[in-house]
Amino acid sequence: MTYQEKYTEIYKAYEQATKVMHDATQKISFTNGFGDATELGEYFKAQKAYRFAEREFHQLLKYATSRNLNPESEYLPFEFMYNVIKEDQKRKGTPWTDVQVKPEIGNGVKGYEANIRLTNNGEINRMIQGTEYIFPVVDLNHGKEAYDYFAKMLQNGGGEGFDVNNLKLDDIDASKPIFVKVTITVWLN
């Protein structure tokens, strides 16, 4: 898949989510009081889907424009996810040079931790220490590949001796959407 194809895919999802959000807003705007609880429920569901699609669309746009990518080049989703995390951390003040795979202890970094997990929960927890990133994956195997990639790129030791097939994933329902969550915690001097 090329970046152009991925852009088209994400744009269509964003366009559809916008339409559903508009329709859901229209349905609750003409009701008396707060209206039918199912209409409100559909509105909140549409709003959540819209926010997710909007975030994905804007992240890809920002990534593509900041990297001056060729639309015909191969789309590398794990690299894209990794660069979203890296650029966000740099914006937050984490000293993380382009040549570093992860922030190194020293040079302003007192401590660093990356926690990676697979989940069916697509919500970002803003009440935790650190910053949580969430990316959808196609299926459980794709999630395992993403987990393995992030372990090698972000965790201390580079995931040495780590076998993704040894993960305990009994709580993951493969029939529901699956996400890879990465929590980055950096303690600065």
C-alpha positions as CSV (number, residue, x, y, z in Angstrom):
1,M,0.0,0.0,0.0
2,T,1.3,3.4,-0.9
3,Y,1.0,6.6,1.1
4,Q,-1.5,7.9,-1.5
5,E,-3.7,4.7,-1.0
6,K,-3.4,5.0,2.7
7,Y,-4.4,8.7,2.5
8,T,-7.4,7.8,0.4
9,E,-8.5,5.1,2.8
10,I,-8.1,7.4,5.9
11,Y,-9.8,10.3,4.1
12,K,-12.8,8.1,3.1
13,A,-13.1,7.0,6.8
14,Y,-12.9,10.6,7.9
15,E,-15.5,11.7,5.3
16,Q,-17.9,9.0,6.4
17,A,-17.4,9.7,10.1
18,T,-18.1,13.4,9.4
19,K,-21.3,12.5,7.6
20,V,-22.5,10.2,10.4
21,M,-21.6,12.8,13.0
22,H,-23.6,15.5,11.0
23,D,-26.6,13.1,10.7
24,A,-26.5,12.3,14.4
25,T,-26.3,16.0,15.3
26,Q,-29.3,16.7,13.1
27,K,-31.3,14.0,14.8
28,I,-30.8,15.4,18.3
29,S,-31.2,19.0,17.3
30,F,-34.9,18.6,16.4
31,T,-36.0,16.7,19.5
32,N,-37.8,18.1,22.5
33,G,-35.6,18.4,25.6
34,F,-32.8,15.9,25.3
35,G,-34.7,13.7,23.0
36,D,-34.6,9.9,22.6
37,A,-31.9,8.2,24.6
38,T,-31.0,6.0,21.6
39,E,-30.5,9.2,19.5
40,L,-28.2,10.6,22.2
41,G,-26.4,7.3,22.4
42,E,-25.9,7.3,18.6
43,Y,-24.7,10.9,18.8
44,F,-22.0,10.0,21.4
45,K,-21.0,6.9,19.4
46,A,-20.7,9.0,16.2
47,Q,-18.8,11.7,18.0
48,K,-16.3,9.1,19.3
49,A,-15.8,7.6,15.8
50,Y,-15.5,11.1,14.3
51,R,-12.8,12.1,16.8
52,F,-10.8,9.0,16.1
53,A,-11.1,9.3,12.3
54,E,-10.2,13.0,12.5
55,R,-7.1,12.3,14.6
56,E,-5.9,9.6,12.2
57,F,-6.5,11.9,9.2
58,H,-4.7,14.8,10.7
59,Q,-1.8,12.7,12.0
60,L,-1.2,11.3,8.5
61,L,-1.5,14.7,6.9
62,K,1.0,16.2,9.4
63,Y,3.4,13.3,9.0
64,A,3.2,13.4,5.1
65,T,3.8,17.1,5.0
66,S,6.6,17.2,7.6
67,R,8.5,14.4,5.9
68,N,7.9,15.6,2.3
69,L,7.0,12.1,1.3
70,N,6.5,10.8,-2.2
71,P,2.8,9.7,-2.4
72,E,3.8,6.7,-4.4
73,S,6.3,5.4,-1.8
74,E,5.4,2.4,0.3
75,Y,3.3,3.1,3.4
76,L,5.1,1.8,6.5
77,P,2.5,1.8,9.3
78,F,4.8,0.9,12.2
79,E,7.3,3.5,11.1
80,F,4.5,6.0,10.9
81,M,3.2,5.1,14.4
82,Y,6.7,5.3,15.8
83,N,7.4,8.7,14.2
84,V,4.1,10.1,15.5
85,I,5.3,9.1,19.0
86,K,8.8,10.5,18.5
87,E,7.6,13.8,17.1
88,D,5.0,14.3,19.8
89,Q,7.6,13.6,22.5
90,K,10.0,16.1,21.0
91,R,7.2,18.7,20.9
92,K,6.7,18.0,24.6
93,G,10.4,18.9,25.3
94,T,11.9,15.4,25.4
95,P,15.5,15.6,24.1
96,W,15.3,13.0,21.4
97,T,17.5,13.5,18.4
98,D,16.7,12.2,14.9
99,V,19.5,9.6,15.1
100,Q,18.4,8.2,18.5
101,V,16.0,5.3,18.5
102,K,14.7,6.3,22.0
103,P,15.6,9.0,24.5
104,E,18.9,8.2,26.1
105,I,19.5,8.6,29.9
106,G,21.6,11.8,30.3
107,N,21.5,15.0,28.2
108,G,18.5,16.2,30.2
109,V,16.7,12.8,30.5
110,K,16.7,11.5,34.1
111,G,14.6,8.4,33.3
112,Y,12.7,6.8,30.4
113,E,10.1,4.0,30.2
114,A,8.0,2.6,27.4
115,N,5.0,0.3,28.2
116,I,3.4,-1.5,25.3
117,R,0.3,-3.6,25.3
118,L,-2.5,-4.9,23.1
119,T,-6.1,-4.2,24.0
120,N,-9.7,-3.9,22.8
121,N,-10.0,-0.6,24.7
122,G,-9.7,2.3,22.2
123,E,-9.8,5.0,24.9
124,I,-6.7,7.1,25.8
125,N,-6.2,7.3,29.6
126,R,-5.2,10.9,30.3
127,M,-5.0,10.3,34.1
128,I,-1.8,8.3,33.9
129,Q,1.8,9.5,34.3
130,G,3.3,9.8,30.9
131,T,1.6,10.0,27.5
132,E,-0.5,7.2,26.1
133,Y,-0.6,6.6,22.3
134,I,-3.1,4.3,20.7
135,F,-3.1,2.9,17.2
136,P,-5.6,0.5,15.6
137,V,-4.3,-2.7,14.1
138,V,-5.9,-4.9,11.5
139,D,-6.0,-8.1,13.5
140,L,-4.3,-9.9,16.4
141,N,-1.3,-10.9,14.2
142,H,-0.8,-7.3,13.0
143,G,-1.0,-6.3,16.7
144,K,1.7,-8.8,17.6
145,E,3.9,-7.4,14.8
146,A,3.3,-3.8,16.1
147,Y,4.1,-4.9,19.6
148,D,7.3,-6.6,18.5
149,Y,8.3,-3.5,16.4
150,F,7.7,-1.1,19.4
151,A,9.6,-3.4,21.8
152,K,12.6,-3.3,19.5
153,M,12.4,0.5,18.9
154,L,11.3,1.9,22.2
155,Q,12.1,-0.4,25.1
156,N,15.5,-0.5,26.9
157,G,17.4,-3.5,25.6
158,G,15.7,-3.3,22.3
159,G,13.4,-6.3,23.0
160,E,16.4,-8.7,23.3
161,G,15.2,-12.2,24.0
162,F,11.6,-11.1,23.6
163,D,9.2,-13.5,21.8
164,V,5.9,-11.9,20.9
165,N,4.3,-15.3,20.7
166,N,4.8,-15.7,24.5
167,L,2.4,-12.8,25.2
168,K,-0.6,-13.7,27.3
169,L,-3.5,-12.4,25.2
170,D,-6.4,-14.2,26.7
171,D,-8.2,-11.0,27.5
172,I,-8.2,-9.8,23.8
173,D,-11.4,-10.5,21.8
174,A,-10.2,-11.0,18.2
175,S,-13.8,-10.3,17.0
176,K,-13.6,-6.7,18.3
177,P,-11.3,-3.9,17.2
178,I,-7.7,-4.3,18.5
179,F,-5.4,-1.5,19.4
180,V,-1.7,-1.3,20.3
181,K,-1.2,1.1,23.2
182,V,2.2,2.6,23.9
183,T,2.8,4.6,27.1
184,I,5.9,6.8,27.2
185,T,7.1,8.2,30.5
186,V,10.1,10.5,30.5
187,W,11.6,12.1,33.6
188,L,13.6,15.2,32.7
189,N,16.4,16.7,34.8
